[in-house]
Amino acid sequence: MIENRTFAEVAKQYEPLIRGQIKKLNIYRNREEFYQVGLIGLWRAYEQYDQEKGSFSTIALFKVRGCLLDFLRKEARYSEQHIYGMDIVFDI
């Protein structure tokens, strides 16, 4: 299935999978950034795919979703540890 196919072809075919996972995870900000993270997950699945371990679509789903969830966790951790200038309210 993946043999003799370029990553560009695979990325085009699996674009709905990435966008679907972004929607399922209720990601509404920075969608293009998350799409890029999803492409990284797809790339990892493409590079590590072994036919004996299962179908590519299943592996791609787990890799894409895993990368998206990892990135969400990192963003949440970062926002908890950093204060933005607009979040500060002064009582006078």
C-alpha positions in Angstrom: 0.0 0.0 0.0 2.7 2.5 1.0 5.4 1.0 -1.2 6.3 3.1 -4.2 4.3 6.1 -3.0 5.9 9.4 -2.0 5.1 11.2 1.2 3.4 14.0 -0.7 0.9 11.4 -2.1 0.3 9.9 1.3 -0.1 13.3 2.9 -2.7 14.3 0.3 -4.6 11.0 0.9 -4.5 11.3 4.7 -5.3 15.0 5.0 -8.9 14.2 6.0 -7.6 12.0 8.8 -5.5 14.8 10.2 -8.2 17.4 9.9 -10.7 15.0 11.5 -8.5 14.4 14.5 -8.1 18.1 14.9 -11.8 18.5 14.9 -12.4 15.5 17.3 -9.9 17.0 19.8 -11.8 20.3 19.7 -8.8 22.3 18.5 -10.1 25.7 17.4 -7.0 27.9 17.7 -3.8 27.6 15.6 -5.3 25.0 13.4 -2.6 25.3 10.8 0.1 24.8 13.4 -1.7 21.7 14.6 -2.1 20.5 11.0 1.7 20.7 10.7 2.1 18.6 13.9 -0.3 16.1 12.4 1.8 15.9 9.3 4.8 15.2 11.5 2.9 12.3 13.0 2.0 11.1 9.6 5.7 11.3 8.5 6.7 9.3 11.5 4.1 6.6 10.6 5.4 6.7 7.0 9.0 6.2 8.0 8.4 3.5 10.6 5.7 1.5 8.8 6.2 -2.2 8.9 3.6 -4.3 6.9 3.8 -7.1 9.4 2.6 -5.0 12.3 -0.7 -4.0 10.8 -2.4 -1.7 8.3 -0.9 1.7 7.6 -4.1 3.6 8.2 -4.4 2.3 11.8 -0.7 3.2 12.5 -1.2 6.6 10.9 -4.2 7.3 13.1 -2.4 6.5 16.3 0.8 8.4 15.3 -1.2 11.5 14.2 -3.4 11.5 17.3 -0.5 10.9 19.6 1.5 13.8 18.2 -1.5 16.1 18.5 -2.1 15.1 22.1 1.6 15.5 23.0 1.6 19.0 21.5 -1.6 19.9 23.3 0.0 18.8 26.6 3.1 20.8 25.9 1.1 23.9 25.1 -1.0 23.5 28.3 2.1 23.1 30.4 3.7 26.2 28.8 0.6 28.4 29.3 0.4 27.3 33.0 4.0 28.4 33.6 4.0 31.7 31.7 1.9 34.8 32.3 0.9 36.9 29.3 0.8 40.6 29.6 -2.8 40.8 28.7 -3.8 38.4 31.5 -2.7 40.8 34.3 -5.4 42.8 35.9 -4.6 45.7 38.2 -7.0 46.7 41.0 -6.8 50.5 41.6 
